[in-house]
């Protein structure tokens, strides 16, 4: 178990958050690519949401055609570089590698993907250019993975594209919500700069769409609108004391850590409430920021956690410890959080129930609630004819990603409720094709 010192400089921060998938050098890439069996049925491709031709790009790397490998990747996934680092490859492409059935380490597909795309980004290699101007314009709300991917695909077909982004940086949760040990800020921004330099889409920063008048203006000026808004801030946990000082949302905590890094103050005793991947990240991050006692508290058993096992093991190896079957019922303290009162739970006939008289308090200095994210229902209500389901997810056609209001298309977390960056990249690309099909019907 690691014992991290509190980082006081940018260099110490990056030492504590050393990259989980470091960039390969040429020799490493050559030898790793030589291990591929080029399976005829390529289960790794089937496991990739964007269906990258993985055996092809690995063969291209091995034969020295790194630029060709990068194009094979970007042709299917406009976030090819970022996904090489932050995708849960162990449960997607690498998890499907046939070597797993032989007790052999699977091909490091993610790192090979990152190696190839990093080369062309750093060299500024021109792989794409905008298609001939077709005279049509599309507005995109949100510069996250789905929005950027939709923009890139539309530009190759000659559409003018304007992206309206509420924040001051692009790529959504790729930069604002991903643990720093998975990808650096610079890598994220370099990929977006590379794509924007080649395909010339416009991003208007600090331009949140919050009023119906703004939507009406977009509807009048643009031929189609894509909603790539993701999901909102951390959902509220309705227990006494939740508004005390020292209680923060995991999404907000991770965003602050990404933006100001070592300047974030993390106290010694931290309780993270939740059982998803965001909770795992928050627990791992606070440990790496020097916290001495980090508890990951979840109301159900470990087997019922929504987070991946490898994410939990990473949090544990960073110094966090799990506490299961405990439900928070109050944040204690006088104006400032000093602890969390829990009650023990158990599963009785498939139903989670409290154990009477089992309440207890654990003292802490910071409470991080990783209790899911609120949906942007207020925005959706302003769009005429837009249909959402009981979980406030936008209802779309499964193939074209067109909403019930035909002028609007949507993808990413606003549709799936919160998935991976690769899923957003897939949705944005597919929606662009849907827009093309609808406008040329």
C-alpha positions as CSV (number, residue, x, y, z in Angstrom):
1,X,0.0,0.0,0.0
2,X,1.4,3.4,-1.0
3,X,2.1,6.2,1.4
4,X,2.0,9.5,-0.4
5,X,3.4,12.7,0.9
6,X,1.3,15.9,0.5
7,X,2.5,17.5,-2.8
8,X,3.7,21.0,-2.4
9,X,4.8,21.7,-6.0
10,X,3.7,20.8,-9.5
11,X,6.5,18.3,-9.8
12,X,5.5,16.5,-6.6
13,X,1.9,16.4,-7.8
14,X,2.9,14.7,-11.0
15,X,5.1,12.2,-9.1
16,X,2.1,11.3,-7.0
17,X,-0.2,11.0,-10.0
18,X,2.3,9.2,-12.3
19,X,0.5,8.0,-15.4
20,X,-1.2,4.6,-15.2
21,X,-0.5,4.0,-18.8
22,X,2.8,5.7,-19.6
23,X,3.7,6.4,-23.2
24,X,5.5,3.6,-25.0
25,X,8.8,4.2,-26.8
26,X,9.5,2.8,-30.3
27,X,11.1,-0.4,-29.0
28,X,8.3,-1.2,-26.6
29,X,5.7,-0.6,-29.3
30,X,7.6,-2.8,-31.8
31,X,7.8,-5.7,-29.4
32,X,4.3,-5.4,-28.0
33,X,2.8,-5.2,-31.5
34,X,4.7,-8.3,-32.5
35,X,2.6,-10.3,-29.9
36,X,-0.7,-9.8,-31.8
37,X,-2.1,-13.0,-33.2
38,X,-4.3,-11.1,-35.7
39,X,-7.4,-13.2,-34.8
40,X,-9.7,-13.8,-37.8
41,X,-12.8,-13.0,-35.7
42,X,-11.0,-10.2,-33.7
43,X,-12.9,-10.2,-30.4
44,X,-11.1,-7.0,-29.4
45,X,-12.9,-5.1,-32.3
46,X,-16.3,-6.4,-31.2
47,X,-15.6,-5.3,-27.7
48,X,-14.7,-1.7,-28.8
49,X,-17.8,0.6,-28.9
50,X,-16.2,2.5,-31.8
51,X,-15.2,-0.7,-33.6
52,X,-11.6,0.3,-34.3
53,X,-9.8,-2.2,-36.6
54,X,-7.4,-3.1,-33.8
55,X,-5.5,-5.9,-35.6
56,X,-4.9,-3.6,-38.6
57,X,-3.5,-0.7,-36.6
58,X,-1.3,-3.0,-34.5
59,X,0.1,-4.5,-37.8
60,X,0.7,-1.0,-39.1
61,X,2.7,-0.1,-36.0
62,X,4.7,-3.3,-36.3
63,X,5.6,-2.6,-39.9
64,X,6.6,1.0,-39.1
65,X,3.5,2.7,-40.6
66,X,2.6,4.7,-37.4
67,X,0.8,7.4,-39.3
68,X,-1.4,4.8,-41.0
69,X,-2.1,3.2,-37.6
70,X,-3.2,6.6,-36.2
71,X,-5.5,7.2,-39.2
72,X,-7.0,3.7,-38.7
73,X,-7.8,4.7,-35.1
74,X,-9.1,8.3,-35.8
75,X,-11.2,7.1,-38.7
76,X,-13.4,5.3,-36.1
77,X,-12.8,7.3,-32.9
78,X,-12.0,11.0,-32.9
79,X,-10.9,10.7,-29.3
80,X,-8.4,8.0,-30.2
81,X,-5.6,9.4,-28.2
82,X,-7.5,10.0,-25.0
83,X,-9.4,6.7,-25.2
84,X,-6.0,4.9,-25.5
85,X,-5.3,6.1,-22.0
86,X,-8.6,6.5,-20.1
87,X,-10.8,3.6,-21.6
88,X,-11.4,0.7,-19.2
89,X,-9.5,-1.5,-21.7
90,X,-9.3,-4.3,-19.2
91,X,-13.1,-4.8,-19.6
92,X,-13.3,-3.8,-23.2
93,X,-10.7,-4.6,-26.0
94,X,-8.0,-6.0,-23.8
95,X,-10.5,-7.9,-21.7
96,X,-11.6,-9.6,-24.9
97,X,-8.1,-10.5,-26.0
98,X,-7.7,-14.3,-26.6
99,X,-4.5,-14.3,-24.5
100,X,-6.8,-14.1,-21.4
101,X,-7.9,-17.6,-22.1
102,X,-4.3,-18.9,-22.2
103,X,-3.2,-17.3,-18.9
104,X,-1.1,-14.9,-20.9
105,X,-1.0,-11.1,-20.4
106,X,-3.3,-9.5,-23.1
107,X,-2.0,-7.2,-25.7
108,X,-1.6,-3.6,-24.4
109,X,-4.0,-2.3,-27.0
110,X,-4.7,1.0,-25.2
111,X,-1.0,1.9,-24.9
112,X,-0.4,1.0,-28.5
113,X,-3.3,3.1,-29.6
114,X,-1.9,6.0,-27.5
115,X,1.6,5.5,-29.0
116,X,0.4,5.8,-32.6
117,X,-2.0,8.8,-32.1
118,X,0.5,10.6,-29.9
119,X,3.1,10.5,-32.7
120,X,0.9,12.3,-35.3
121,X,-0.4,14.8,-32.7
122,X,3.1,15.8,-31.7
123,X,4.2,16.0,-35.3
124,X,1.1,17.9,-36.4
125,X,0.7,15.3,-39.2
126,X,-2.2,16.3,-41.5
127,X,-4.5,13.3,-41.8
128,X,-7.8,15.1,-42.4
129,X,-9.2,18.2,-43.9
130,X,-12.7,19.7,-44.1
131,X,-15.0,18.5,-46.9
132,X,-16.2,21.0,-49.5
133,X,-18.6,23.5,-48.0
134,X,-22.1,22.3,-48.4
135,X,-23.8,25.5,-47.3
136,X,-25.3,24.0,-44.2
137,X,-24.7,24.8,-40.5
138,X,-25.0,22.7,-37.4
139,X,-24.9,24.0,-33.8
140,X,-23.5,21.7,-31.1
141,X,-24.2,22.3,-27.4
142,X,-21.3,21.0,-25.3
143,X,-17.7,20.4,-26.2
144,X,-17.4,17.0,-24.6
145,X,-16.5,13.7,-26.3
146,X,-19.8,13.4,-28.1
147,X,-19.9,17.1,-29.2
148,X,-16.3,17.2,-30.5
149,X,-16.8,13.9,-32.3
150,X,-19.9,15.1,-33.9
151,X,-18.2,18.3,-35.0
152,X,-15.2,16.4,-36.5
153,X,-17.4,14.1,-38.5
154,X,-19.6,16.9,-39.8
155,X,-16.7,18.9,-40.9
156,X,-15.4,16.1,-43.0
157,X,-18.8,16.3,-44.8
158,X,-18.6,20.0,-45.4
159,X,-20.9,21.4,-42.7
160,X,-20.1,24.6,-40.8
161,X,-20.0,23.8,-37.1
162,X,-20.3,26.0,-34.1
163,X,-19.9,24.4,-30.6
164,X,-21.2,26.3,-27.6
165,X,-19.4,25.3,-24.4
166,X,-20.4,26.5,-20.9
167,X,-16.9,26.1,-19.5
168,X,-13.5,27.6,-20.5
169,X,-11.9,24.4,-21.7
170,X,-13.0,21.7,-24.1
171,X,-13.5,17.9,-23.9
172,X,-16.0,17.7,-20.9
173,X,-15.2,15.1,-18.3
174,X,-12.1,14.0,-20.2
175,X,-10.4,17.0,-18.7
176,X,-12.8,18.0,-15.9
177,X,-13.7,14.6,-14.5
178,X,-11.0,12.1,-15.2
179,X,-8.4,11.1,-12.5
180,X,-5.1,12.9,-13.2
181,X,-3.2,9.5,-13.2
182,X,-5.1,8.4,-16.3
183,X,-4.3,11.4,-18.5
184,X,-2.7,14.8,-18.2
185,X,-4.4,18.1,-19.0
186,X,-1.9,18.8,-21.7
187,X,-2.5,15.5,-23.5
188,X,-6.3,16.2,-23.5
189,X,-5.9,19.7,-24.9
190,X,-3.3,18.7,-27.4
191,X,-5.6,16.3,-29.0
192,X,-8.4,18.8,-29.3
193,X,-6.1,21.4,-30.7
194,X,-4.9,18.9,-33.3
195,X,-8.4,18.1,-34.4
196,X,-9.5,21.7,-34.4
197,X,-6.4,22.7,-36.4
198,X,-7.2,20.2,-39.1
199,X,-11.0,20.3,-39.3
200,X,-11.6,24.0,-38.4
201,X,-14.7,23.7,-36.3
202,X,-15.5,26.7,-34.0
203,X,-15.7,26.5,-30.2
204,X,-17.3,29.3,-28.3
205,X,-16.3,29.1,-24.7
206,X,-18.1,30.4,-21.6
207,X,-21.3,30.2,-23.6
208,X,-23.9,28.2,-21.5
209,X,-27.3,27.7,-23.1
210,X,-29.7,28.4,-20.3
211,X,-32.7,30.2,-21.9
212,X,-35.4,29.3,-24.3
213,X,-34.6,32.4,-26.3
214,X,-31.1,31.2,-26.9
215,X,-32.4,27.8,-28.2
216,X,-34.9,29.6,-30.5
217,X,-32.0,31.7,-31.9
218,X,-30.0,28.5,-32.6
219,X,-33.1,26.9,-34.2
220,X,-33.4,29.8,-36.6
221,X,-29.7,30.1,-37.5
222,X,-28.8,26.4,-37.9
223,X,-30.1,23.5,-39.9
224,X,-29.7,21.0,-37.0
225,X,-28.7,21.0,-33.4
226,X,-26.7,18.4,-31.5
227,X,-27.0,18.1,-27.7
228,X,-23.8,16.8,-26.2
229,X,-24.3,18.3,-22.7
230,X,-23.4,15.3,-20.6
231,X,-24.9,15.2,-17.1
232,X,-24.8,17.8,-14.3
233,X,-23.2,18.3,-10.9
234,X,-23.2,15.7,-8.1
235,X,-26.7,14.7,-7.1
236,X,-27.9,15.9,-3.7
237,X,-27.8,13.4,-0.7
238,X,-30.8,14.2,1.5
239,X,-29.5,13.7,5.0
240,X,-29.1,16.1,7.9
241,X,-25.9,18.2,7.8
242,X,-25.2,17.7,4.1
243,X,-24.8,21.5,3.6
244,X,-22.0,21.8,6.2
245,X,-18.6,23.2,5.3
246,X,-16.3,20.4,4.4
247,X,-18.8,18.4,2.4
248,X,-18.2,18.4,-1.4
249,X,-19.4,16.6,-4.5
250,X,-16.9,14.2,-6.1
251,X,-17.4,15.7,-9.5
252,X,-16.6,19.1,-8.2
253,X,-13.6,17.9,-6.2
254,X,-12.1,16.1,-9.2
255,X,-12.6,19.1,-11.4
256,X,-10.9,21.4,-8.9
257,X,-8.0,18.9,-8.6
258,X,-7.6,18.8,-12.4
259,X,-7.6,22.6,-12.7
260,X,-5.4,23.7,-9.8
261,X,-3.6,20.4,-8.9
262,X,-1.2,20.6,-5.9
263,X,-2.9,23.8,-4.7
264,X,-6.0,21.8,-3.6
265,X,-5.9,21.3,0.2
266,X,-6.9,17.7,1.3
267,X,-7.0,17.1,5.1
268,X,-5.8,13.9,6.8
269,X,-9.1,12.2,7.3
270,X,-11.5,11.7,4.4
271,X,-14.7,9.8,3.9
272,X,-15.9,9.1,0.3
273,X,-19.5,8.1,0.1
274,X,-20.4,5.9,-2.9
275,X,-19.6,2.7,-4.8
276,X,-19.1,3.8,-8.4
277,X,-16.0,4.6,-10.4
278,X,-16.1,8.3,-9.5
279,X,-16.0,7.3,-5.8
280,X,-13.0,5.1,-6.5
281,X,-11.2,7.9,-8.3
282,X,-12.0,10.4,-5.4
283,X,-10.6,7.9,-2.8
284,X,-7.5,7.2,-4.8
285,X,-6.9,10.9,-5.5
286,X,-7.3,12.0,-1.8
287,X,-4.8,9.3,-0.8
288,X,-2.4,10.6,-3.5
289,X,-2.9,14.1,-2.1
290,X,-1.5,13.0,1.2
291,X,-4.6,12.1,3.2
292,X,-3.6,9.6,5.9
293,X,-7.0,7.9,6.5
294,X,-9.3,7.6,3.5
295,X,-12.5,5.5,3.8
296,X,-14.6,4.5,0.9
297,X,-18.1,3.9,2.4
298,X,-20.8,2.1,0.4
299,X,-24.3,1.1,1.5
300,X,-24.2,-2.3,-0.1
301,X,-21.6,-5.2,-0.3
302,X,-18.4,-5.0,-2.2
303,X,-19.8,-7.4,-4.8
304,X,-22.7,-5.0,-5.5
305,X,-20.5,-2.0,-6.2
306,X,-21.1,-0.3,-9.5
307,X,-17.4,0.5,-9.9
308,X,-14.9,-1.7,-11.8
309,X,-12.9,-4.1,-9.6
310,X,-9.6,-2.7,-11.0
311,X,-10.6,0.8,-10.0
312,X,-11.3,-0.4,-6.4
313,X,-8.0,-2.2,-6.3
314,X,-6.3,1.0,-7.5
315,X,-7.9,3.0,-4.7
316,X,-6.8,0.3,-2.2
317,X,-3.3,0.3,-3.5
318,X,-3.2,4.1,-3.2
319,X,-4.1,3.8,0.5
320,X,-7.9,3.9,0.8
321,X,-9.8,1.3,2.6
322,X,-13.3,0.0,1.9
323,X,-16.2,-0.1,4.4
324,X,-19.3,-1.9,3.2
325,X,-23.0,-2.3,4.2
326,X,-23.0,1.2,5.8
327,X,-25.6,3.9,5.0
328,X,-24.8,7.5,5.9
329,X,-27.6,9.1,7.9
330,X,-26.1,12.3,9.1
331,X,-23.1,14.6,8.7
332,X,-22.0,15.6,12.2
333,X,-20.4,18.8,13.4
334,X,-21.4,22.4,14.3
335,X,-21.4,24.2,11.0
336,X,-18.4,22.3,9.8
337,X,-18.3,18.6,9.1
338,X,-16.5,16.6,11.8
339,X,-17.7,13.1,11.0
340,X,-20.4,10.9,9.4
341,X,-23.0,8.9,11.3
342,X,-23.7,5.6,9.7
343,X,-26.2,2.8,10.2
344,X,-25.3,-0.8,9.2
345,X,-27.3,-2.5,6.5
346,X,-28.0,-6.0,5.3
347,X,-29.7,-7.5,2.3
348,X,-32.9,-9.3,3.4
349,X,-34.7,-11.2,0.6
350,X,-33.2,-8.8,-2.0
351,X,-34.1,-5.7,-0.1
352,X,-31.6,-3.4,1.6
353,X,-32.6,-2.9,5.3
354,X,-31.2,-1.1,8.3
355,X,-29.9,-3.0,11.3
356,X,-31.7,-1.5,14.3
357,X,-29.4,0.0,16.9
358,X,-26.3,-0.3,14.8
359,X,-25.6,3.5,14.4
360,X,-22.0,4.7,14.8
361,X,-19.9,7.8,13.9
362,X,-16.6,8.0,12.2
363,X,-14.7,11.3,12.5
364,X,-13.3,13.0,9.5
365,X,-12.3,16.4,8.1
366,X,-13.7,16.1,4.6
367,X,-16.7,14.3,3.2
368,X,-16.8,13.6,-0.5
369,X,-20.2,12.5,-1.8
370,X,-20.0,10.4,-5.0
371,X,-23.7,9.8,-5.2
372,X,-24.3,10.1,-8.9
373,X,-24.9,13.2,-11.0
374,X,-28.0,15.3,-11.4
375,X,-29.5,15.4,-14.9
376,X,-30.0,18.6,-16.9
377,X,-33.8,18.3,-17.0
378,X,-34.3,22.1,-16.9
379,X,-32.6,22.5,-20.3
380,X,-34.5,19.5,-21.8
381,X,-37.8,21.0,-20.7
382,X,-37.1,24.2,-22.7
383,X,-36.9,22.2,-26.0
384,X,-40.2,21.7,-27.6
385,X,-41.1,18.1,-28.3
386,X,-38.0,16.6,-26.7
387,X,-38.8,13.3,-24.9
388,X,-36.9,12.1,-21.8
389,X,-37.4,8.8,-20.0
390,X,-38.1,8.2,-16.3
391,X,-34.4,8.7,-15.6
392,X,-34.2,12.1,-17.4
393,X,-32.3,10.6,-20.3
394,X,-33.0,12.0,-23.8
395,X,-34.9,9.5,-25.9
396,X,-33.3,9.1,-29.4
397,X,-33.4,6.8,-32.4
398,X,-30.8,4.1,-31.7
399,X,-29.2,4.4,-35.1
400,X,-29.5,8.1,-36.1
401,X,-29.5,9.6,-32.5
402,X,-32.3,11.9,-33.6
403,X,-34.7,13.0,-30.8
404,X,-38.5,13.3,-31.0
405,X,-37.9,16.9,-32.1
406,X,-36.5,16.2,-35.5
407,X,-34.2,19.2,-35.6
408,X,-32.4,18.0,-32.5
409,X,-29.9,15.1,-32.2
410,X,-28.2,14.0,-29.0
411,X,-25.6,11.6,-27.7
412,X,-23.2,10.7,-24.9
413,X,-24.1,10.9,-21.2
414,X,-27.3,12.9,-21.8
415,X,-28.6,9.8,-23.6
416,X,-26.9,6.9,-21.8
417,X,-27.1,8.4,-18.3
418,X,-23.3,8.3,-17.8
419,X,-20.9,5.9,-19.6
420,X,-17.4,6.0,-20.9
421,X,-15.7,8.6,-23.1
422,X,-15.5,6.0,-25.9
423,X,-19.3,5.7,-25.8
424,X,-19.7,9.5,-26.3
425,X,-17.2,9.4,-29.2
426,X,-19.3,6.7,-30.8
427,X,-22.5,8.6,-30.3
428,X,-21.3,11.9,-31.7
429,X,-19.9,10.3,-34.9
430,X,-23.1,8.3,-35.4
431,X,-25.3,11.4,-34.8
432,X,-23.3,13.3,-37.4
433,X,-24.2,10.6,-39.9
434,X,-27.8,10.8,-38.7
435,X,-27.8,14.5,-39.3
436,X,-26.4,14.0,-42.8
437,X,-29.1,11.4,-43.6
438,X,-31.9,13.6,-42.3
439,X,-30.8,16.8,-44.1
440,X,-30.4,14.9,-47.4
441,X,-33.6,12.8,-47.2
